Amino acid sequence: MPLLGWKTEYSVMDAELDHHHQRLFHLLNAAYENVMNSAELDCIFQIIDELSDYTRYHFSTEEQHMREKCFQEIDDHVAKHREFAHSIEVLRSRTHDNDLDVAKELIVLLGEWLLGHVLKDDRKYAELSNGTG
């Protein structure tokens, strides 16, 4: 059972960014499934790395879209991206201790942040793109 499912109300009214968000949900769910079904971390390192790499790729793309749309709150948004990326790296570095609890903590952080960020912060961008902001 997935941790988070994509819903149409999560859309930011941009097909490329929606696809990115859906991919992040998929990767998060894959990491969650592996952590919940294994006592070893070896099987999830690759997924966590892919999720971390894809998050950086997504942030770069999203920030470029925001620049093109002259999004007024881009500096704050970029700062949130950087803070989150740093949090991922701190927790990711701790997973090398083969601590399943750290991996679970990472997945909770990712899930809460992804859902909160898409629903709150990215909605501001969606409103601008949709002409309602």
PyRosetta script that sets phi, psi and omega in degrees:
from pyrosetta import init, pose_from_sequence

init()
pose = pose_from_sequence("MPLLGWKTEYSVMDAELDHHHQRLFHLLNAAYENVMNSAELDCIFQIIDELSDYTRYHFSTEEQHMREKCFQEIDDHVAKHREFAHSIEVLRSRTHDNDLDVAKELIVLLGEWLLGHVLKDDRKYAELSNGTG")
pose.set_psi(1, 128.5)
pose.set_omega(1, -177.5)
pose.set_phi(2, -67.5)
pose.set_psi(2, 151.4)
pose.set_omega(2, 176.1)
pose.set_phi(3, -72.2)
pose.set_psi(3, -47.2)
pose.set_omega(3, -180.0)
pose.set_phi(4, -132.9)
pose.set_psi(4, 135.2)
pose.set_omega(4, 175.7)
pose.set_phi(5, -109.9)
pose.set_psi(5, 144.8)
pose.set_omega(5, 178.8)
pose.set_phi(6, -73.2)
pose.set_psi(6, 137.4)
pose.set_omega(6, 176.5)
pose.set_phi(7, -126.8)
pose.set_psi(7, 149.0)
pose.set_omega(7, -177.3)
pose.set_phi(8, -61.1)
pose.set_psi(8, -27.7)
pose.set_omega(8, 179.2)
pose.set_phi(9, -70.0)
pose.set_psi(9, -8.5)
pose.set_omega(9, 175.3)
pose.set_phi(10, -81.1)
pose.set_psi(10, -10.0)
pose.set_omega(10, -175.8)
pose.set_phi(11, -58.1)
pose.set_psi(11, 140.5)
pose.set_omega(11, 174.6)
pose.set_phi(12, -104.1)
pose.set_psi(12, 15.8)
pose.set_omega(12, 176.2)
pose.set_phi(13, 63.8)
pose.set_psi(13, 29.5)
pose.set_omega(13, 176.1)
pose.set_phi(14, -140.6)
pose.set_psi(14, 115.2)
pose.set_omega(14, -173.2)
pose.set_phi(15, -57.8)
pose.set_psi(15, -42.0)
pose.set_omega(15, -178.8)
pose.set_phi(16, -65.1)
pose.set_psi(16, -46.3)
pose.set_omega(16, -179.3)
pose.set_phi(17, -69.6)
pose.set_psi(17, -35.6)
pose.set_omega(17, 174.8)
pose.set_phi(18, -61.7)
pose.set_psi(18, -41.8)
pose.set_omega(18, 177.6)
pose.set_phi(19, -61.3)
pose.set_psi(19, -42.5)
pose.set_omega(19, 177.4)
pose.set_phi(20, -59.2)
pose.set_psi(20, -47.7)
pose.set_omega(20, -179.0)
pose.set_phi(21, -62.0)
pose.set_psi(21, -40.2)
pose.set_omega(21, 178.3)
pose.set_phi(22, -63.1)
pose.set_psi(22, -39.8)
pose.set_omega(22, 178.0)
pose.set_phi(23, -64.5)
pose.set_psi(23, -40.6)
pose.set_omega(23, 177.2)
pose.set_phi(24, -63.3)
pose.set_psi(24, -40.4)
pose.set_omega(24, 176.3)
pose.set_phi(25, -61.1)
pose.set_psi(25, -44.8)
pose.set_omega(25, -180.0)
pose.set_phi(26, -60.1)
pose.set_psi(26, -46.8)
pose.set_omega(26, -179.2)
pose.set_phi(27, -65.5)
pose.set_psi(27, -40.3)
pose.set_omega(27, 177.1)
pose.set_phi(28, -61.4)
pose.set_psi(28, -44.5)
pose.set_omega(28, 179.2)
pose.set_phi(29, -64.0)
pose.set_psi(29, -37.5)
pose.set_omega(29, 178.0)
pose.set_phi(30, -64.9)
pose.set_psi(30, -43.4)
pose.set_omega(30, 177.7)
pose.set_phi(31, -62.7)
pose.set_psi(31, -44.0)
pose.set_omega(31, 179.4)
pose.set_phi(32, -59.1)
pose.set_psi(32, -48.7)
pose.set_omega(32, -179.5)
pose.set_phi(33, -58.7)
pose.set_psi(33, -42.4)
pose.set_omega(33, -179.1)
pose.set_phi(34, -68.0)
pose.set_psi(34, -40.3)
pose.set_omega(34, 179.4)
pose.set_phi(35, -66.9)
pose.set_psi(35, -41.0)
pose.set_omega(35, -177.3)
pose.set_phi(36, -72.9)
pose.set_psi(36, -22.4)
pose.set_omega(36, -176.1)
pose.set_phi(37, -108.4)
pose.set_psi(37, 14.6)
pose.set_omega(37, -177.6)
pose.set_phi(38, -145.6)
pose.set_psi(38, 147.9)
pose.set_omega(38, 175.1)
pose.set_phi(39, -95.6)
pose.set_psi(39, -4.8)
pose.set_omega(39, -178.6)
pose.set_phi(40, -115.7)
pose.set_psi(40, 145.3)
pose.set_omega(40, -179.5)
pose.set_phi(41, -86.4)
pose.set_psi(41, -17.9)
pose.set_omega(41, -175.8)
pose.set_phi(42, -51.4)
pose.set_psi(42, -36.3)
pose.set_omega(42, -175.6)
pose.set_phi(43, -73.8)
pose.set_psi(43, -16.8)
pose.set_omega(43, -176.9)
pose.set_phi(44, -107.5)
pose.set_psi(44, -8.6)
pose.set_omega(44, -180.0)
pose.set_phi(45, -53.8)
pose.set_psi(45, -45.1)
pose.set_omega(45, -178.0)
pose.set_phi(46, -62.5)
pose.set_psi(46, -42.4)
pose.set_omega(46, -179.0)
pose.set_phi(47, -67.7)
pose.set_psi(47, -42.1)
pose.set_omega(47, 178.8)
pose.set_phi(48, -63.7)
pose.set_psi(48, -41.9)
pose.set_omega(48, 176.8)
pose.set_phi(49, -61.5)
pose.set_psi(49, -44.3)
pose.set_omega(49, 179.8)
pose.set_phi(50, -64.2)
pose.set_psi(50, -40.6)
pose.set_omega(50, 178.4)
pose.set_phi(51, -64.0)
pose.set_psi(51, -42.4)
pose.set_omega(51, 178.0)
pose.set_phi(52, -64.3)
pose.set_psi(52, -46.0)
pose.set_omega(52, 179.3)
pose.set_phi(53, -63.9)
pose.set_psi(53, -43.3)
pose.set_omega(53, -178.2)
pose.set_phi(54, -68.3)
pose.set_psi(54, -34.2)
pose.set_omega(54, 176.6)
pose.set_phi(55, -60.6)
pose.set_psi(55, -44.8)
pose.set_omega(55, 178.0)
pose.set_phi(56, -62.7)
pose.set_psi(56, -43.3)
pose.set_omega(56, 177.5)
pose.set_phi(57, -60.3)
pose.set_psi(57, -46.7)
pose.set_omega(57, 179.9)
pose.set_phi(58, -60.9)
pose.set_psi(58, -45.8)
pose.set_omega(58, -179.5)
pose.set_phi(59, -57.8)
pose.set_psi(59, -45.0)
pose.set_omega(59, -179.7)
pose.set_phi(60, -59.9)
pose.set_psi(60, -46.3)
pose.set_omega(60, -179.6)
pose.set_phi(61, -65.7)
pose.set_psi(61, -45.4)
pose.set_omega(61, -179.4)
pose.set_phi(62, -62.2)
pose.set_psi(62, -42.4)
pose.set_omega(62, 179.5)
pose.set_phi(63, -64.2)
pose.set_psi(63, -37.0)
pose.set_omega(63, 176.7)
pose.set_phi(64, -64.5)
pose.set_psi(64, -43.0)
pose.set_omega(64, 176.7)
pose.set_phi(65, -59.6)
pose.set_psi(65, -41.9)
pose.set_omega(65, -179.0)
pose.set_phi(66, -66.1)
pose.set_psi(66, -38.6)
pose.set_omega(66, 176.7)
pose.set_phi(67, -62.8)
pose.set_psi(67, -43.8)
pose.set_omega(67, -179.8)
pose.set_phi(68, -62.9)
pose.set_psi(68, -31.2)
pose.set_omega(68, 179.9)
pose.set_phi(69, -92.9)
pose.set_psi(69, 4.5)
pose.set_omega(69, -179.6)
pose.set_phi(70, 54.2)
pose.set_psi(70, 44.7)
pose.set_omega(70, 179.0)
pose.set_phi(71, -64.3)
pose.set_psi(71, 119.1)
pose.set_omega(71, -173.1)
pose.set_phi(72, -65.1)
pose.set_psi(72, -28.4)
pose.set_omega(72, -176.2)
pose.set_phi(73, -97.9)
pose.set_psi(73, 23.5)
pose.set_omega(73, -174.3)
pose.set_phi(74, -62.5)
pose.set_psi(74, -38.8)
pose.set_omega(74, -178.2)
pose.set_phi(75, -61.6)
pose.set_psi(75, -43.3)
pose.set_omega(75, 177.8)
pose.set_phi(76, -65.2)
pose.set_psi(76, -41.1)
pose.set_omega(76, -179.3)
pose.set_phi(77, -64.2)
pose.set_psi(77, -44.3)
pose.set_omega(77, 179.0)
pose.set_phi(78, -63.8)
pose.set_psi(78, -40.2)
pose.set_omega(78, 178.5)
pose.set_phi(79, -60.9)
pose.set_psi(79, -39.8)
pose.set_omega(79, 177.2)
pose.set_phi(80, -65.3)
pose.set_psi(80, -39.7)
pose.set_omega(80, 176.2)
pose.set_phi(81, -60.4)
pose.set_psi(81, -47.5)
pose.set_omega(81, -178.1)
pose.set_phi(82, -63.5)
pose.set_psi(82, -41.4)
pose.set_omega(82, 179.4)
pose.set_phi(83, -62.9)
pose.set_psi(83, -43.3)
pose.set_omega(83, 179.2)
pose.set_phi(84, -66.2)
pose.set_psi(84, -43.9)
pose.set_omega(84, 179.1)
pose.set_phi(85, -59.3)
pose.set_psi(85, -39.2)
pose.set_omega(85, 177.7)
pose.set_phi(86, -64.9)
pose.set_psi(86, -42.6)
pose.set_omega(86, 178.3)
pose.set_phi(87, -60.3)
pose.set_psi(87, -41.8)
pose.set_omega(87, 177.9)
pose.set_phi(88, -61.0)
pose.set_psi(88, -46.6)
pose.set_omega(88, -177.2)
pose.set_phi(89, -64.4)
pose.set_psi(89, -38.0)
pose.set_omega(89, 178.0)
pose.set_phi(90, -62.7)
pose.set_psi(90, -49.1)
pose.set_omega(90, 179.1)
pose.set_phi(91, -67.3)
pose.set_psi(91, -39.0)
pose.set_omega(91, -179.9)
pose.set_phi(92, -60.9)
pose.set_psi(92, -39.8)
pose.set_omega(92, 179.6)
pose.set_phi(93, -65.6)
pose.set_psi(93, -29.1)
pose.set_omega(93, 178.9)
pose.set_phi(94, -76.3)
pose.set_psi(94, -19.5)
pose.set_omega(94, -179.7)
pose.set_phi(95, -70.7)
pose.set_psi(95, -15.6)
pose.set_omega(95, 177.7)
pose.set_phi(96, -66.0)
pose.set_psi(96, -16.1)
pose.set_omega(96, 176.2)
pose.set_phi(97, -78.2)
pose.set_psi(97, 3.7)
pose.set_omega(97, -179.3)
pose.set_phi(98, 58.1)
pose.set_psi(98, 40.1)
pose.set_omega(98, -178.8)
pose.set_phi(99, -99.1)
pose.set_psi(99, 108.9)
pose.set_omega(99, -178.0)
pose.set_phi(100, -63.0)
pose.set_psi(100, -33.2)
pose.set_omega(100, 178.4)
pose.set_phi(101, -63.5)
pose.set_psi(101, -36.5)
pose.set_omega(101, 177.4)
pose.set_phi(102, -66.3)
pose.set_psi(102, -40.5)
pose.set_omega(102, 178.0)
pose.set_phi(103, -62.8)
pose.set_psi(103, -41.0)
pose.set_omega(103, 177.6)
pose.set_phi(104, -64.6)
pose.set_psi(104, -41.1)
pose.set_omega(104, 177.8)
pose.set_phi(105, -61.7)
pose.set_psi(105, -40.2)
pose.set_omega(105, 178.1)
pose.set_phi(106, -62.6)
pose.set_psi(106, -43.7)
pose.set_omega(106, -179.1)
pose.set_phi(107, -66.4)
pose.set_psi(107, -40.8)
pose.set_omega(107, 176.5)
pose.set_phi(108, -62.0)
pose.set_psi(108, -45.4)
pose.set_omega(108, 178.2)
pose.set_phi(109, -58.5)
pose.set_psi(109, -48.0)
pose.set_omega(109, -179.8)
pose.set_phi(110, -61.1)
pose.set_psi(110, -46.0)
pose.set_omega(110, -178.5)
pose.set_phi(111, -64.0)
pose.set_psi(111, -48.2)
pose.set_omega(111, -180.0)
pose.set_phi(112, -63.2)
pose.set_psi(112, -43.3)
pose.set_omega(112, -177.5)
pose.set_phi(113, -68.8)
pose.set_psi(113, -45.1)
pose.set_omega(113, -178.1)
pose.set_phi(114, -59.3)
pose.set_psi(114, -50.3)
pose.set_omega(114, -178.7)
pose.set_phi(115, -64.9)
pose.set_psi(115, -46.5)
pose.set_omega(115, 179.8)
pose.set_phi(116, -63.4)
pose.set_psi(116, -42.4)
pose.set_omega(116, -178.3)
pose.set_phi(117, -66.6)
pose.set_psi(117, -45.4)
pose.set_omega(117, -179.5)
pose.set_phi(118, -65.4)
pose.set_psi(118, -43.7)
pose.set_omega(118, -175.6)
pose.set_phi(119, -75.2)
pose.set_psi(119, -30.7)
pose.set_omega(119, -176.7)
pose.set_phi(120, -103.4)
pose.set_psi(120, -65.1)
pose.set_omega(120, -172.4)
pose.set_phi(121, -71.5)
pose.set_psi(121, -44.4)
pose.set_omega(121, -179.4)
pose.set_phi(122, -72.4)
pose.set_psi(122, -21.3)
pose.set_omega(122, 176.3)
pose.set_phi(123, -63.7)
pose.set_psi(123, -32.4)
pose.set_omega(123, 177.9)
pose.set_phi(124, -62.0)
pose.set_psi(124, -41.4)
pose.set_omega(124, 177.1)
pose.set_phi(125, -65.9)
pose.set_psi(125, -40.6)
pose.set_omega(125, -179.8)
pose.set_phi(126, -61.8)
pose.set_psi(126, -40.8)
pose.set_omega(126, 179.0)
pose.set_phi(127, -62.7)
pose.set_psi(127, -40.4)
pose.set_omega(127, 177.8)
pose.set_phi(128, -64.1)
pose.set_psi(128, -47.2)
pose.set_omega(128, -179.2)
pose.set_phi(129, -64.4)
pose.set_psi(129, -31.5)
pose.set_omega(129, -178.1)
pose.set_phi(130, -87.7)
pose.set_psi(130, -6.0)
pose.set_omega(130, 179.3)
pose.set_phi(131, 79.9)
pose.set_psi(131, 13.7)
pose.set_omega(131, -179.6)
pose.set_phi(132, -102.5)
pose.set_psi(132, -3.9)
pose.set_omega(132, -176.4)
pose.set_phi(133, -103.6)
pose.dump_pdb("model.pdb")
